[in-house]
Amino acid sequence: MQIDVSFDTDTNYSALVDQVLLEPCINDIMSSAKAHMDTSLPELIRELGYSFTSNVETCKAQLRQLGTGPDIHAATVARIIGVMVRTHTGLDDPATLQNMNATGTSIWDKDKSAELGKTWDVAVFIKAVQELQPTLHWKEIIYELDHPGFLIKDRQGLTLLLEALKMGFKVQGFNVGLIYFHLRL
């Protein structure tokens, strides 16, 4: 038995191989990188401390510098809001990575460290996100708030969350049905 194999000279087999073999691998790598960014960026922001939300331009610049570029995803925003809700008090700004030098002391003089915020300015963060990604859907952000590690410890945390959502939905409107969905348990 003989099998006859012929190749069409007009077909770009290299592109076909790329499409069949490489494209799924690249998609897997990109989705893995996105998932890693969704979880690591909020922790980097926590390390930066409350000064991350000192003003809109600084917040946008730091988001770009940390690798979001013009694209910031709903899951990332939800996790950052989660970190802000969980750590609205208790971060010691002078001891964060941004403010440490080799000796472990603050590189800022005491007057400047006293000026730093004592909590997150969620209004600054939301405005920065809206300017970087105006097409972001806040409905998706609400769904993405259901993630491991999301914790509202007290009234101040709940107030911060509601302020963030109110500002986000100011642009798109709020549908009360969004808060009635099955949680991923």
Stockholm file with secondary structure:
# STOCKHOLM 1.0

chainA/1-185         MQIDVSFDTDTNYSALVDQVLLEPCINDIMSSAKAHMDTSLPELIRELGYSFTSNVETCKAQLRQLGTGPDIHAATVARIIGVMVRTHTGLDDPATLQNMNATGTSIWDKDKSAELGKTWDVAVFIKAVQELQPTLHWKEIIYELDHPGFLIKDRQGLTLLLEALKMGFKVQGFNVGLIYFHLRL
#=GR chainA/1-185 SS CCCCCCCCTTSCHHHHHIIIIIHHHHHHHHHHHHHHHHHHHHHHHHHHCGGGGSCHHHHHHHHHHTTCTTCCCHHHHHHHHHHHHHTSSCCCGGGSGGGBCTTSSBSSCHHHHHHSCSSCCHHHHHHHHHHHCTTCCHHHHHHHTCSTTCCCCSHHHHHHHHHHHHHHHHHHCCCGGGGCSCCCC
#=GC SS_cons         CCCCCCCCTTSCHHHHHIIIIIHHHHHHHHHHHHHHHHHHHHHHHHHHCGGGGSCHHHHHHHHHHTTCTTCCCHHHHHHHHHHHHHTSSCCCGGGSGGGBCTTSSBSSCHHHHHHSCSSCCHHHHHHHHHHHCTTCCHHHHHHHTCSTTCCCCSHHHHHHHHHHHHHHHHHHCCCGGGGCSCCCC
//
